[in-house]
Amino acid sequence: MDKLELKGKWNILKGKVKQAYADLTDDDLKYEEGKDDELLGRLQEKTGKTKDDLVKWLKDLG
């Protein structure tokens, strides 16, 4: 998932991610342009998934 694709779909994906992981906070899911790796790092920490698994999972959600 490239940066533009993530940025454009993030509001939709964020809701789906929160449904799957209710313990994630809005701060955990905060998207800032140019900080994709930080977002993925927070998600990795909370979900226990690898970066590649997260990217695949997010693509599948979208």
N, C-alpha and C positions, 0 to 999 in steps of 0.2 A: 504494500500500500504506500504510494508516494505521498509526499507532504501535502500536495494540493488535494488529493483524494481524501486524506484524513481530515484536513481542515473543512472541506465542504460537507462532509457527512458526519462530522463529529457530534453535532447536537442530536442527531438521530441515534447514532451508535451509543452515545453516552447513556441514554435511557435503557437500551438493551443491556449494556454492561452492568448498570445498577440493578436491573432485574436479576441478573445472574449472580451478582456479588453484592448483596444488600449492605454489607459492612463498608463498602467504599464510600468515601465522603465526596462532597463537591470539590474540595481541595485536591483529593486524589485524582479526580477526573478533569481538573482544570487544564485546558489546552491553551498554550501560548505559542504563537507562531515562532518557528525556529527552535522550539524546545521539545521536539518529538521524542528524543531520547530520554529526556527527563520524565515525560508522561509514561513512556513504556517502562522505565525503571520503577516508577511508583506502582504501576500495575503488576510488574513482575514480583515486587516485594509483597504485595497484598494477595496475589492469586497463586503464587508459587509456580507459575508457568515460565518457560523460557521465552526469550524475545521472539524467536522464530515461531513458537507456538502461539504467542499473543498476536503476532501479525497475521498468521493464518486464521486464527479465531475471529479477529476483527474483520478480515476480508469476508469470512463466511457469514458474519452477522449482517454485513452491509448488503 
